C-alpha cells in the first residue's frame, strides 16, 4: 500500500530531512520503503512523503511509538497538520 503524507514543519526542511534520513533503521524495522519525499517550493514549510508499507495499521502504530514521537518533535513536525492519503493498487 502506498501512503502519501503531507505536513508542515517549524524548523525548516533541512532539519526535517536530516532527521528523516537518520531514521532509516526504524522504517526498515517496520518494512516501510521510501518512494519519494520533498518540500513544496512555494510553501517551504510543507513536506510530502511517499512510502510503501504493508498496511495503514503498521504506519499508525509506528507514529505512536515514543521514539518516533520524539524524533518528529525534534525534526519540527507539526503533528496536527499531518494528512495521509492511501493509494491502493
N, C-alpha and C positions, 0 to 999 in steps of 0.2 A: 504494500500500500504506500502510495506517495502522499506526503503531507507537505503542504506549503504553509510556512509560518510567516507572520508579519508582526512586528512590534517596534516600539520606539526605545531608544537608549538615551541616557542622560550624560554619559561620559565620553561620547563620541564613538565613531565607527572603529577606529584603530584599537581602542581599548577593548571593545567588544570582540573584535576579530582575533586579537591575541588570546583572549580567554577561550574563545570558541575553538581555535586551533589547538590550544593546550589541552582541551577536553577530549581529545581523540579517544583515549583509552576508555572513558566512561561510555561513549557512544558505541565503541566496538564491543564492550561488555554486554550491551543491550541489543546488539545486532542492527544498529542504525547506520545506514550508509548515506553519506552526504552526497547529494547530486549537484547542488549549487548553493551559493549564498552571495549576498551583496547588499549594497545600500542603494536607496533611491537618491539619485544625483540631484534632484530638485529639492528634496527634503532629506537632508543628510542624516537626520536622526531616525529615519525609518529603515529598518533592516528586514531583509527577506531571506528565508532559508527554504531549501527544498531537500527533503530527506526521504529515503526509502526505509520502511520499517514493517515488521510483520503484522502489527496491529496498532490501532489507536490507543488501546489499553497500555501497551508497552511504553508509548510516549507519555501518556498521562501518569503512569507510575514513576517514570524517570523524573518528571517535573516535580514530584512530591518528595523526592529524596533530599534530605537535609544538605548533602554535599552539593547537589545541583542547585538548590535554592540559594545557597551561599555564593556559589560561583556566578550565578546570574545577577545577584545583587552587586557583587564586586565588579561585574562587567558593565553595570549601569542599565540593565534591562528593566524597563518599566512594565512590571507584570500585568497591570490592569489594561495595558494596550495590546496584549497578546491575542492574536487571532490565528486559528488553524483551519485550513481547508483540506479535506481529504479527497484524493483523486484515486478512484478505484478502477482497475482495468477490467 
